[in-house]
Amino acid sequence: MITAWTAAAGQRHARSKLLLMKLQQMRYLAAIVHNGLNMTAAANKLRTSQPALSKQIKLLEEELGFDIFVRSGRTLTDITPPGQQVVAHAMRMLREVQNIKSISSGIRDRDGGSLSIGTTHTQARYVLPPVIERFRSAYPRIQLHLHQGTSEQIAELAKMQRLDFAVATGSKELFAQMVLLPCYRWRRRIIVPLDHPLAQVATPTLAQLASFPIITYVFSFTGPSSLHQQFADAGLTVDVALTARDADVIKTYVRLNLGIGIVAEMAVNPTDDPDLVSIDASHLFAIHTTWIGFPRGALLQRYMYDFVQLLAPHLNRRLVELAADADDAQAVEALFKDVPLPMRSGSAAAGRPTQMIGKRPDVNPAP
């Protein structure tokens, strides 16, 4: 009897050890992919040695019977087609493990938890403060972690599974592993000093803008609808004096007369910017849509659904769950085809198209 019990216990221990090894291999695999196939960077991230990492990946490939990675000497250069399927399943497996841990945490402390948000400066500075204030009032025991950066930096954090939510505009191709839900739309506005020639122009043309240096966001000059392309399509060359990720930085250099600023509508405020003139640019530039994203397969807690709806009231729990269950990004977009999105504007954007942010000047139409 003792011998049989000992043997059974040994078998259970062996199976447990094997399962742990498989999960470890999945973590190793994910780390390599998230670090751009750089084995050294992945090993450093995992706090292990590169030989140990290589050994586990080779063991996994030997068990599968095919290569996961394409190699050039000791360097990983690509993922093989069957390897891509393995990576996809590995990511899902790791998410499910995290979901199980989340359930356990919720049972131990239903009122506690954490929320990690990655976002851009514009959202963090001008949109999220009242949302977070209301969220903290409803959930004072939830720990909030706000990570601010460029879309590329936020996407990197998302790939490393360090975010519950990402909030950004455009750059959807960087977040293929996330479910992206549209929150609201916004326009651009032009800002100039009080004594600038454009301060008296209600509806400036692209040609008029092109006659001055321009200061705007870094992201505005990427993608098919970039400012560069819009000027080029009109046969104009744009002089970009400075680009910045921070609207407050753009305003600073506009005040120094280094150029005209092009910023998000919600970044213009009469209290903060009484020395600037804000000009409507909706007739020149496309409307943008800000979205919130979460990892596919993620288990959202109640407070996470509430955060989403505080940011975008039309995103109720039922709609978010439908999007989470959708097969792909196209199916998610179809869900929102007939859902009207609110237009977010700064307090200086209401009313007339051209205005002094603190006091309205006389307005003359463009010649």
N, C-alpha and C positions, 0 to 999 in steps of 0.2 A: 504493500500500500504506500509506504513512504517513498519507495523507488518510483512508483507510477506518478505520485504527486510531484515529486522532484522533476521528473521528466516533463510533465505537463507544464510546470512552472517555467522550466527552461525553454520550452517551445514558445510560451507566451512572451518571455523575455526576448527571444530571438525575433519574433514577429514585431514586437514593439521597437526593437533596435533597428529592424529593417525599415519600418515605417518612418522613424525619425531620420534615417539615412536618406530616404526618398525625398522627404520634405526639405532636408538640407540641400540635396542636389537641385531641387526646384528653386530654392533661394539663391544658390550659386548661379544657376542658369539665368534667373531674372536679373541678378546684379551685373552679369556680363553684358546682357542686352541693354540695360539701363545706362551702362557706362560706355556705350558706343563700341562694344566688342574689345575694349581695352582691358586685358587681363590684370595688368598691374593696378589700374584704378579700381577694378572690381575687388581684387584681393584686399586692397587698402580699405575699401568701404566695408568689407566683411570682417576685417581685422584677422585675416588669415594669410598664409603664404601663397605665393603664386603657384609653386609646385603642388601644394595641397588642392588648390582650386582646379588646376589642370587635371590632376589625377581623378577627381570626382566626376568631372565632365567626361573624361575618357571612359570611366567605368559605366557611366550612364549610356554613352554611345555604344559601347560593347554590348550592353544588355539589350538595347533597342535594335541593334544590328544595322545601324546606319549612322552616318555623320550628321550632327546637328549644325556644325559650322564648316564653312569653307576655310581652308588654311593655306597660307603661303609661308612655308617654313614653320616657325613657332607663332606666327602672327595670325589672328583670326581676321578674315577679310569680309566675310558675309555669312548669312544664315541660309542653309540649304532649304529647298521647298518643304521636305518633310520636317526639317528642323523648325520651320515657321509654325507648323501645326503643333509641334511639341511645346514651343514657347507659348503659344496661345493657351493651351491646356494648363501649362504650368502657372501662368498668370491667374487663370480662373481658380486653380487649386489654392494658390496663396491667398486670393481674395476670400475664398470660402473659409479658410482657416482663420483669417482676420474677422470674418463675420461671426464665427463661433465664439471667438474671444470677446467680441462686442456684446453678444447675448449674455455671456457670463458676467461681464462687467455691469451690464444693465440690471441683472438680477441682484448682484451684490449691493449696488447703489443706484436706485432708479432715478434719484435726483441729481446724481453727479455725472461726470463725463467730460469730454473735451471736444472742441470744434476747431479744426485747422483750416484756414482760408488763405488762398493765394490770390493776389489781385494786383492791379496796376495802381499807379499813384493817383490817377484821376478818380477811380472808384474809392480808394482808401481815404482820400482827402475830401471829396465832395459828395459822395453818395452813401457810403457805409456808416458814417458816424451816427445819424439818427436811427438807422436800422439796428446797429449794435447796442445803442442805448436802450432801445425797447426790448431787445433780446435779453440783455443783462438784467433788466427789470423783471422779466418773466422767468429767467433761469440764472439766478445769482450764483449757483454752485457749478455751473459749466465753465470750464477753463477755455478761454479763447486765445487762439494763436493766429496772428495776422502776419502773413508773409507778403511783402511788397516787392515787386520787381517787374521786369519786362515780360512780355508774353513768352519769350524763349525760356527765361528763368523759371517762370511759373510752370511751364510745360515740363521742365526738367524735374521739378519737385513732384509733379503729378506722376511722372514715370517712376520715381523712387517711392511712390505710395506714401508720401508725407502729407498729402492734402485730403481733406474731406470734400472741399469745394474749391473750384477755381472760378473767378469772376473776371471777365475780360471782354474786349471788343475785337472782332475779327480773328485772324490767325487760327481758324478752326482746324486746319490741317495738322497743327501741332498737338491736338488733343483728341486723336482718333480713338484712344482708349477710354474716353469719357462720354457720358450722356450729356449733351449740351441743350439747355432749355433757354429760349429767348425771354429776356426780362423786360427791356424797354428800348425805345429808339431815342436818338439824339442828333442834333445838328451841330455844325461848326459855326463859330463866329469869328469875325476879324476884330482885333483890338489894336488901337493906335493911341498915341499921346493926344492931348487936347488940341495942340497946335499943328497936328499933322494934316497935310492936304486932303486925305481921305476922310477926315473927321466930319466933313460937311457933305459927304456923298452917301445917299441912301442905298443905292444898289450898284456898287462898283462892279466893273467887268474884270474878266481874267487879264485882259490887256493892262488895265490900270494896276492890278495887283503885281503883275510881272515887271512893272516899272520901278518897284521897290524891292529891297532885300526882304526875305521872308524868314520868320522864326516860327517853328512849329514842332509837333511831336515827331519822335523818331519813327514810330509805327506808321505815320501818315505817308511815308515814302516807300512803303513795301506793298506788294500785291498788285493785282490788275487794276484797281481803282485808285492808285496812288496819285498824289498831287502832281508828281512829275509827269505822269502819263496824261493827266487832264490838261496840263499846260501844253504838252507836246502835241496832243490831238488838236489843239487850237492853233498850232504853229508858233507857239511861244516858248521861250527858254526861261526857266525860273531860276532866280538867284537865291539859293538857300544859304543864308548867312549863318544860321545856327539851328541845330536840332537838340531837343531835350526831352526827357521822359516826364518832366515835372512842369505842370502848367504855371506854377509860381515862378519857376526859373524863366520860363518864356516871358512872363509879365515883366520880370526884372530887366531883361534885356530890351524889351519894347520901351520901357521907361528911359533907357539909355539911348534911345533913338537908333538902335542898331538894325531895326527893321520892323515890319508889321507882323503882328502875331496872329496865328490861326490856332484856336483852341476849342475845346469842347464847350458847349453852351452852358453846362452846369458849373464850369470853372470860373464864370464871371459873376462877381458879387458886388453890389453897390456899396456895401460897408467896407469891404477890403480894397476896392479899386475905384475910388472917386476921381482919380486923376487920369482915367482911361476912357476912351470912347469905344463902345461896342457896336459892331455893325453886322447885321444879318447876312449870312453867306449861304443860306439854304438854296438860293437860285444858282449857285456855282458848284456846290459840292454835294455828293450823295449823302443820304441819311444813313447813319450807322446804327447797328443793333448790338447791345450789350447782352451777354449770355452768362448763365451760371451752369457749371458742369460738375458732375460727380463721377467716380469710377464705375464703369459697367460692372454689374454684379454686386455692388456695395450694398450692405444692409444699413439703411438709414434709420436712425432713431427718431422718436417723436419730435424732439427738440430740433432736429435737423430739418424736418418738414416745415416746422414753424419758422425757422430762419429763412428758408426759401420763400415762404409766403410773405414774410415781413419785407423782404427785398422786392418781390414781385407778386402783388396780391392775386393776380390771375393764376398763379402756379399753386393751386390747391393740391392736397395730398393725392386725390384720385388721378389728377392729370400727371403728376410727377410719377406715380406708380405705373401708369399706362406708358409713359415715355421710357421708364426703366425696363419694362418688359418688351419694348419694341425690338425688332430684329436688327435694325441698323439705323444710321443717321438719317437716311431718306424716310424711313418710317416715322421717326421722331418729327421731322419737318412736316410730314403730312398731318400729324396730330395738331399742329399749330397753324395749319393753312388758313383757317377761318377764325382764329383767335386774335382779336384786336390787341395790339400792344400799346401801352401808354407812351406818350412822348414826354421825355424828361427835359426840362429847360431850367436855366438859371433864373434867378429873380430879376436879372437885368435884361433877360431876353423877351419878357412879356411886352406887349404894346407895340410901339413903332419900331421899324426895322433898324434905324440908326439912333443911338442915344448915348448921351454922356452917362456913365454908369452911376455917377452921383447926381448929376444935373443935366437935363436935356439941352443940347445945342440947337441952333437953327439947322434945318435940313434942306439941302438943294438936291434935286435929282441929278443923276449922272448925265453928263453931256452926251 
